[in-house]
Amino acid sequence: MAVILEKQRIILRFDEVIFSNPSGDGAGSDKISLDVSGGDLMLIRLARMEQTALFADACAGIIEPRSGSVRFLGRNWPDLPPDQVNALRGRIGRVFSTGNWVNHLSVMDNILLCQHHHTRRSARRLCDEAGQLAEQFGLPGLPLGLPGDSSAADLQRAACVRAFMGRPSLILLEEPTSGIFLEIISALMHSIRKARERGAAVIWLTRKERIWNDQTLPVTRRYRLIAKKLMEVTT
């Protein structure tokens, strides 16, 4: 089914960006210029896991480029005061490649934490939305235990719930189907379609051959980061 776009504003813009990996392992980039618009589902293949986190961090303004600019919703991250940066990051959903769980909080509280800070909706409405998403992604309900008590598969499902909570303008997916492709791909594509229909942009970052070669994924553009160059690939 074709996605009917609500609008096609530019959500994210890389303007001749060069970024370096803070760890100094050489996983940075040459100049990257890229526009990501509302309704886009962009698939980017990278060679190493640390590159997925690095690219996503650059999108979210967590790392500052060595040169060039990264603009989210028209705003250049380094130009903003901390309160505006935090508010804007509340409009980004993300599945982290490393989990990024607060270990002393329950999985439920981890899922709801961002929304409690970035919305005026009641706790009940947030729990209702999270519960519906949890069931959609194959969980019996919101997980009440600590992250360390959950299986890797259930944490991956919970990570997808957290990423799609609220109405994010940009959704960054770092290997979202890791270990459970068949179990969640239908639910994931449903959530992606709904997000795109309302004008959000989705960037899917992967190292997996299976994902990259899957021609059933309704991606709008495909890119590969090869030898620090981001190159568009036509299929």
C-alpha positions in Angstrom: 0.0 0.0 0.0 1.4 3.4 -0.9 2.0 5.9 1.9 -0.1 9.1 1.6 2.1 11.8 3.0 0.7 14.5 5.2 3.5 16.9 4.3 7.0 16.8 3.0 8.9 19.3 5.1 12.6 18.7 5.6 13.0 17.0 9.0 16.7 16.6 9.0 19.5 18.2 6.9 23.2 17.3 6.8 25.1 20.2 5.1 28.6 19.1 4.2 29.0 17.4 7.5 32.3 15.8 8.5 32.2 14.0 11.9 34.8 12.1 13.8 34.3 9.2 16.1 35.1 10.4 19.7 36.8 7.1 20.4 39.4 7.9 17.7 39.0 4.5 15.9 38.6 6.1 12.5 34.9 5.4 12.1 34.1 9.0 11.0 33.1 10.3 7.7 33.9 12.4 4.7 31.6 15.3 3.7 27.9 14.2 4.0 25.1 16.3 2.5 21.6 14.8 2.9 18.0 15.9 3.2 15.5 13.7 5.0 11.9 14.7 4.5 8.6 13.9 6.1 7.4 10.5 4.8 10.9 9.2 4.1 12.0 5.7 5.0 15.7 5.8 4.5 17.8 2.6 4.7 21.5 3.2 5.4 23.9 0.3 5.5 27.1 0.7 7.6 30.0 -1.6 8.1 30.4 -1.6 11.9 28.0 -1.4 14.8 29.8 1.7 16.3 29.0 3.5 13.0 25.3 3.1 13.5 25.4 4.8 17.0 27.8 7.5 15.7 25.5 8.3 12.8 22.4 8.3 15.0 24.2 10.5 17.6 25.0 13.0 14.8 21.3 13.1 13.8 20.3 13.8 17.4 22.9 16.5 18.0 24.7 14.4 20.6 28.0 14.7 18.8 29.0 17.9 17.1 30.4 17.6 13.6 34.0 18.7 12.9 32.6 20.9 10.1 29.3 21.5 8.4 25.9 21.6 10.1 23.2 19.2 11.1 19.8 20.8 11.3 16.7 19.2 12.8 13.4 20.8 12.0 15.4 23.8 10.6 17.5 24.3 13.7 21.3 23.8 13.9 22.0 21.8 17.0 25.1 23.7 18.3 23.3 27.0 18.0 20.6 26.1 20.5 20.6 26.5 24.3 20.4 23.3 26.4 16.7 23.6 27.2 15.8 23.8 23.5 18.1 21.0 22.6 16.4 18.8 25.2 13.0 19.8 24.0 13.9 19.0 20.4 15.3 15.6 21.3 11.9 14.8 22.8 10.7 14.8 19.2 13.1 12.0 18.2 12.3 8.3 18.7 15.2 5.9 18.8 16.0 2.2 19.0 19.5 2.2 20.4 22.0 -0.4 19.2 23.3 -0.8 22.7 19.9 -0.8 24.5 20.5 2.3 26.6 18.4 1.1 29.5 18.5 2.8 33.0 19.1 -0.4 35.0 17.6 0.7 38.3 14.2 1.6 36.6 11.7 -0.9 35.4 11.4 -1.5 31.7 8.0 0.2 31.9 9.5 3.3 33.5 12.3 3.3 30.9 9.7 3.3 28.1 7.6 6.1 29.7 10.5 8.3 31.0 11.0 10.5 27.9 7.2 11.0 27.4 6.8 12.1 31.1 9.3 14.9 30.4 8.1 15.9 26.9 4.3 15.8 27.0 1.4 17.0 29.1 -0.6 13.9 28.6 -1.7 12.0 31.7 0.1 9.0 33.0 -2.9 6.9 32.2 -3.0 7.9 28.6 0.7 7.3 28.3 0.3 3.8 29.8 -2.6 3.1 27.5 -0.6 4.0 24.4 2.5 2.1 25.6 0.3 -1.0 26.4 -1.2 -1.0 22.9 2.3 -0.7 21.3 3.6 -3.5 23.6 0.9 -5.9 22.5 1.5 -4.9 18.9 5.2 -5.8 19.2 4.4 -9.1 20.9 4.7 -8.3 24.6 1.8 -9.4 26.9 1.7 -5.9 28.4 4.1 -3.3 29.8 7.1 -5.1 31.4 7.2 -4.3 35.1 10.6 -5.9 35.8 14.1 -4.5 35.6 15.9 -4.6 32.3 18.3 -7.2 33.7 15.4 -9.5 34.4 14.1 -9.4 30.8 15.2 -11.5 27.8 17.1 -9.9 25.0 14.1 -10.5 22.7 11.7 -8.7 25.0 14.0 -5.8 25.5 14.2 -5.4 21.7 10.4 -5.4 21.6 10.4 -2.8 24.4 12.9 -0.7 22.6 10.6 -0.5 19.6 7.7 0.5 21.9 9.8 3.3 23.3 10.9 4.6 19.9 7.3 4.9 18.6 5.8 6.4 21.7 4.2 9.9 21.2 4.4 11.5 17.8 8.1 11.8 17.0 9.1 13.8 14.0 12.2 11.6 13.4 12.6 7.9 14.3 16.1 6.5 14.3 16.2 2.7 14.1 19.6 1.0 14.9 19.1 -2.7 14.0 15.5 -2.7 15.3 14.9 -6.3 14.3 18.0 -7.7 15.9 17.4 -11.3 16.9 13.7 -11.2 16.3 13.2 -10.3 12.6 10.3 -12.7 11.9 8.6 -12.0 15.2 8.3 -8.2 14.8 8.8 -7.2 11.2 5.0 -7.0 10.5 4.4 -4.8 13.6 7.5 -2.7 12.8 6.3 -2.0 9.3 2.9 -1.1 10.6 4.3 1.4 13.0 6.6 2.8 10.4 3.8 3.2 7.9 1.6 5.1 10.5 4.5 7.4 11.4 5.2 8.2 7.7 1.5 8.9 7.0 1.5 11.6 9.6 4.7 13.2 8.2 7.5 11.7 10.3 10.8 10.6 8.8 12.4 7.2 9.6 16.1 6.3 9.2 16.9 2.6 9.5 20.5 1.9 10.1 21.8 -1.7 9.5 24.8 -3.9 9.0 22.6 -6.9 8.1 22.8 -8.3 4.6 19.2 -9.7 5.1 17.8 -6.3 5.7 19.7 -4.6 3.0 18.6 -7.1 0.4 15.0 -7.2 1.4 13.2 -5.6 -1.6 9.8 -5.8 0.2 10.8 -3.0 2.6 9.1 0.2 1.2 12.2 2.3 1.5 12.3 5.7 -0.3 16.1 5.8 -0.6 19.0 3.5 0.1 22.5 4.6 1.1 25.8 2.9 2.0 28.6 4.3 4.1 31.6 3.1 2.2 35.2 4.2 3.1 33.7 7.1 5.0 31.6 8.2 2.0 27.8 8.1 2.1 26.7 7.0 -1.3 23.1 6.6 -2.6 22.3 3.2 -4.1 19.7 2.6 -6.7 17.9 -0.7 -7.0 
